[in-house]
Amino acid sequence: MEQYFFRAKKMTVGYDGVPLICDIDVELKRGEILTLIGPNGAGKSTILKSIMGQLSLLHGAVYLEGEDLCAMREKELSKRLSVVLTDRVRPELMTVWDVVATGRTPYTGWLGILSAEDKEVVKNTMELTGITELREKEFLTLSDGQRQRVMLARAIAQEPEILVLDEPTSYLDVRYKLEFLSLLQKLAKKKGLTVILSLHELDLAQRISDKVLCVKGMYVEKTGTPETVFKPGFISSLYGFTKGSFDECSGRVELEKVTGTPQIFVLAGGGGGIPIYRRLQREGIPFATGILWENDRDAPVAEALAVRVIKERAFEKIKPETFQRAKKEIDGCKKVLCAIEKFGELNRENEELLLYAKSQGKV
């Protein structure tokens, strides 16, 4: 059985001797990705700073392959652990090659004279992270996404066994977020690099992580795989949602629903209702929708935004009583919008509802 590479045992972190988060326990194998999530100010960065040695532990210990992290010499630690921080770095008059090459400092000493082997590592790292074409560019002329790739390359050039990143996607657009996290995942799986990071994007944390550590209050709320952490209602509780909703299954966030008597009934299914639901929410119009099967793509967004949802159990034929409930709902609405382009054999009841609404002059 594979042994755990990283262990935090009863780790308590804080500032000036005052505990912020107590009794943190987590274990990781080589190549696993751990993501810290939780509200702003919960202490995610404090945990990371304590792991990387910027803050002294108040209690407990962190081990790499059984060795106490705090007892390691600085040079030894820099060869085994590398860091990418949120802060925007501003190395003056340095090319991309120069910045990445500083990752070899633990091996070259402070004079920074690169051996042939060091230069080969830098070259290979730049190829791996896809920045070879930027080699001669000045670092400060790069976009945020390119800079973040360069800083990752610098960290990888240290040839670490564990990589710590504090909100690495903060300054990136959607494209670069996906590219950056995909690269991290590739490094973890193909190079056996253990990764510990914090993220605000819950949908991305859900997808990239092998384990998730949830921070709130003085103790860790929950630690486990995304499948065990992202259970219905948990994220709303962790972040203390008072407005809107988060769907743990899809990672989808929705704004607060409009309340009141439904003015519009939306015939929907197969995902066609989602843009209509969101437009009605933006315009402040309360609505009802149906008839949806419980496993329909529209169902989670309908539950989040509609005043009432007429549903049928998954894989079952629409029952007469369900049809009558939808018909009664249409009677109470001023208009009916249809998001269904083509009615299938099992969806004839919704087609009948459309014909009924037309007969009432509501479509």
Salt bridges, closest charged atoms under 4 A:
ASP25 OD2 - LYS10 NZ 3.81
GLU27 OE2 - ARG7 NH1 2.36
GLU27 OE2 - LYS9 NZ 3.25
GLU65 OE2 - ARG30 NH2 2.89
GLU65 OE1 - ARG80 NH2 2.95
GLU67 OE2 - ARG80 NH1 3.17
ASP118 OD1 - ARG104 NH2 2.94
GLU127 OE2 - LYS123 NZ 3.01
GLU136 OE2 - ARG135 NE 2.94
ASP144 OD1 - ARG88 NH1 3.10
GLU159 OE1 - ARG104 NH1 3.03
GLU161 OE2 - ARG30 NH2 2.74
GLU161 OE1 - ARG80 NE 2.47
GLU167 OE2 - HIS200 NE2 3.20
GLU179 OE1 - ARG149 NH2 3.55
GLU179 OE2 - ARG175 NE 2.94
GLU201 OE2 - LYS177 NZ 2.55
ASP210 OD2 - LYS189 NZ 2.87
GLU254 OE2 - ARG252 NE 4.00
GLU254 OE2 - ARG278 NH2 2.53
GLU256 OE2 - LYS243 NZ 3.69
GLU283 OE2 - ARG279 NE 2.88
GLU303 OE2 - LYS311 NZ 2.55
GLU312 OE2 - LYS319 NZ 3.08
GLU316 OE2 - ARG313 NE 3.91
GLU316 OE1 - LYS319 NZ 2.68
GLU329 OE2 - ARG308 NH2 3.01
GLU345 OE1 - ARG348 NH2 3.68
GLU349 OE2 - LYS317 NZ 3.35
GLU351 OE1 - ARG348 NH1 2.80
